[in-house]
Amino acid sequence: MITYILAALAGVAIVALDQYTKFFINDNYVLAESHTLIPKFIDITYVRNTGAAWGMLSDRTWLLISVTTVIMLVCICLIIKYGTRNKLLFWAMIFVLSGGIGNMIDRIFRGGSVVDFLHFTFWQEFPVFNLADCAIVLGAFLLIIYFIIDLRREAKKRSMSKILPDNKNELK
């Protein structure tokens, strides 16, 4: 039960911090305004993104809302089905869900665009992003780790089943 409470608190904190930073940027910066946060590493650059990462699917708000809704429903279903049996999967879904909610709020209440403001200055081609994006990427990274661990576990089971004979027939 404590894990669910912590997850709810973490999810609310992620969405609240994401929305707070977006409101702050929206109220204190003009579009395309940029200021150095950490020299030669990251700037605060205010942009509005009508697409997904790297501007893909720009101006296809309803498609992005639909895809995000489906992904969020999958996250909820996995949380309901597996609960906290696997903490890595559980927290991956919490992060993806929280980030999805943060960006969904923008798409619905900010005319289909998302407020982005974090910009790596050492990698100019990398898209400007926000805290919700960070949560989604962290969740995706945890999900990849979960799948790698699960694949290794399955491979180990298969190799062990080849080594150990099947004793079912011996019991009869």
N, C-alpha and C positions, 0 to 999 in steps of 0.2 A: 504494500500500500504506500509506503514511504517513497518508493521509486516513482509511482504515479504522481504523487504530490510534487516531488522534485521536478518531474518532467513538465507538469502543468506550470509550475513557477518559472522554469527555464524557458518554456515556450512563450509565456506571457512577457517575460523579460526581453526575449529576442524581438518579438513584435513591437513592444513598447519602445525599446531602444532604436530599432530600425525606424519607426515612425517619428520618434522625437528628432533623430538626426535629419530625416528628410524634411520635416517642418522647419527645423533650424536653417538648413541650407536654402530652402525655398524662400524663407522670410528674410535672410541676411545676405544672400548672393543674387546677382543678376545672372541670367542664362549665359553660359560660357565663361563666367568669371572664374579665375583660378588663383589659388594661393598655396605657397609651399607649406606642407605640414612637416615632413622630414626631408631635408635637402638631399637631392640626388636619389631619393627613394620613392616618396609618395606626395602627391599634391591633392588638395581639395579643388575639384573642378566640377562646377555645376552643369549638368546636362540633363535633358529629358529624353528618355529612350522609349520609342513606341514599339520596339521589337524585343526580341530575346537577346541572348548573348551575341556580341558582335553585330547587333542591329538586325539579326536574322528575323524574318517574318515581320518587318516593319509595317505599321499601320494595319495589322491583322489582329486587332484587339480581341474580337470575339473568338478567334481561333486560339489565341494565347490564353484567354480566360478558360476556354473549354479544356485545353490540354492541361492547364494548371489544376483545374477542378478534378479532372480524372486522376492526375498524379496524387493530389491531396486525398482523394477517396481511397486510392490504393494504399497510401500510408496509413490511413485510419483503419482500413480492413486488416492490414498486417499487424497493427498495434492491437486490435481486438482479437485477432486469431492467435497470435503468438505471445501477446503480453510481454512480460519481462523474462520469458524463458531464455532468450538470448539478448543480453544487455546491449551488445554491439548493434544488432538489428533494431532493437527498440530505440536507442538513441539516434541512430541514423534516420529513422522515420520521424522522430521528434524534430530534428534539425531541418529536414526537408520540408516537413509540414509547416513549421514556424516561418521559414523563409518564404514559402509559397504564400502563406497568409499575408506576410508583409508586402510582397509585390502585388498580390491580388487587390489589396486595399488601394494601392496606387492606381492600378488599372481601372478600377471601378470609380474611384472618387477623384482622380486627377486626369480625367479626359482620355483615358487609354494609355497614358505614358507613365513611366516609372522614373522617379528621381534617382539619378546616379551621381556620385560625387567623389569616389575614391579612385585615384588615377596613379598607376605606377609610372614614375618618371624614368626609371631605368629600362622600361620596356614600353616604349611609346605606342606600339601597335596594340597593346593589351587594352581591352575595352574599359571604360569607366564603369564602376560597379558600386554597390551599396552593401549595407550590413545584411539584408535579407539574402542577397547573392552569396555572401560569405557563409551564411548558415546552410544554404542549399549545397554549396560546394563541400563544406565540411560533412554534411549528411551523405552526399554521394561518395566522398572519400571513405567514410566509415562503412558504407554499403559495399564498396569494392573490397575493402579488407575483410568484411564478413564473408563475401563470396569466395575469396581466396582461401580463407580458413576453412570454410565449408567444403570446398573442392578438395583440399588437402585431406580433410577428415574422411571424406568419401573414398578417396584414392587409398588411404591407409586401411579402411575397412575392407575394400576389395582385395588389396594385397594380403591382408590377414586371412580372409576367407579362402584364398588359394593355398595358404600355408597350412591352416588348420583344417582337418577333414571334417566333413559333415557327419556328426554323430547321430543323426536322427534314425538311420537304419539300424545302428548298433543297439539302440534301446529296445527294439522289438523282440 
